[in-house]
Each structure stands twice: as C-alpha cells, then as structure tokens.
C-alpha cells in the first residue's frame, strides 16, 4: 500500500494517492511528541533520569530494546540524567526510541493527542509509546495517514525552532535522497519491517516551499534504517515531485 500527499506550504493538497489510508506510524509519531513537549511549558534544560522502564498504555511496564534503537548515544547515559532538550534533539535527529519514551513520559499521551487534534488530523493517533508491546498486543496502535502527516507538519508553521530541528535529521535517505544535494528539507522518517514513512517540508531556492508525505506498507520495507528498498522507492517519488516543484502553487491537478 502506497500513500502520497503533496501540498504547497500553507495550502491545500495538489496531489493525493490514498491520503487517508492508515499505516503503522513507526517513528513519524515522534514529531507529535516533539510538539507536545515544546508546547507543554516544561523546562527543556531540566535534567531527567535516564531509565528504561515506562508505564504501558494498558497498565504495567515495558522497556526498549537497545538492539532495535537507531541511536546508541542515550543508552550511554542509562542510570544517569540528561537535559530534556538533548533528549528531544536525539529523538528527532537520530530517531532515538529511548529518548522518545523519556520525552513522552514527561508530557503524557493526552498532550500528544492534543497535538494531533490541533493539527486537524482525522485518522492518526499515537496512544502508546515506542515498543509498548503489551498495549500493541491488546489492540492499541500508533497509526498515521499521509494526509494527517502533512497536516501535522503544517501545524508547526509558527514554531521555527521545531522545523529547524527537523532539518537536522541525520538519516538523509528516502525524501532527502530524492533531492539535489544541499536542498533544505525539514523532515522525519520512520521505518520498521514492512513500513517506510517520511514527511517533509522542502524549501527550494527557486520556488515556493512544499510539503510531501509518503507512506509505504509492504514487502519492500526491510526495516533497515538506510539500506532499505522502500527508502529508494520514496526517494524516486520525492525526485519526481521535485521535478514538478514549480507547479505546486495550488494550480496543479
């Protein structure tokens, strides 16, 4: 299943393909956690304990698997403390699962749900943490649609600090790989076996910025962070949209 949504920044979509189809959110839900944390009024320079035990959405506890985490750095702090700001950065720039759950524990699922509501999302939700398998096994799932991912990024228009953080994403694959080197893109990707998602704000130098979200569920998604056939598919879609970027002003069909 492949979903694609393209829209001018600040405008309505000009191209959609299965825009409301639901996909496992993978790490794209970390954008909603980021927004919830920054909007919470929390002291981002406050240090919080770095632990690996979290409250499940269905009660009880769960933890992250270090082997499944894309970012080893927060794990070196286990048993110590770290500033919330640095955890939020690693959550986005290196897609840290441990940092995500530490940030989520500070704001709660209600605040994340409010981020989706404020964005105008109609299908997406992230009611559990990363690797909350007890909740998953009882039918509690993080799901996104391509259209809601575009809406989510659009909702950050007045928060340039968050968009700047998304520009520092270290995984320059899928959407970013389809763009000319040096092109600015604020984006977040996510991957697990069977799923590859990516949403980004592209800022060309020669025309207006635009939003693109691609969600893929299927056998091409190996679950690898970079060497993923599905990531190459997303890159080809990104490149095709780039070639028609001058048409993405709301008048294209």
VENVEN-V749193 format. One line per field, one symbol per residue. ss: DSSP state (h for helix, s for strand, l for the rest). phi: phi as a letter, one per 20 degrees, with the letter a starting at -180 (. if undefined). burial: + if it has 9 or more other C-alpha atoms within 8 Angstrom, else -. Layout:
BEGIN
ss = ???
phi = ???
burial = ???
END
This chain:
BEGIN
ss = lsssssssllllssssslllllsslhhhhhhhhhhhhhhlllllllsssllllsslllllsslllhhhllllhhhhhlllssshhhhhhhhhhlllhhhhhhhhhhhlhhhhhhhhhhhlllllssllllllhhhhhllllssslhhhhhhhhhlllllhhhhhhhhllllllllhhhlllllsssssssssllsssssssssllllllsssssssslllllllllllhhhhhhhhhhhhhhhlhhhllllll
phi = .cccccbffncegdbcblfdfecgfleffffffgffffefnfffefecfecccceffdnncbbeegfeefcfgfffegndcbfggfffffgefclffffgffffffdnfffffffffffnfdceacecefmefgfgfdnececcdffffffffffegecgfffffffegfeedlgffedggnffbebcdbbbgnbbcbcbdedfedaffbdbcccccrffeenffcecgffffffffgfffgfdgfeedoefe
burial = -++++++++---++++--++-+++++++++++++++++-----------+---+-++----+++----++++-+--++--++++--++++++++++++++++++--+-+-+++++++-+++-+++++++--+-+++---+++++++++++++++++-----++++++-+-+-+++++++---+-++++++++-+++++++++++---++++++++++---++++---++++++++++++--+--+--+-+---
END
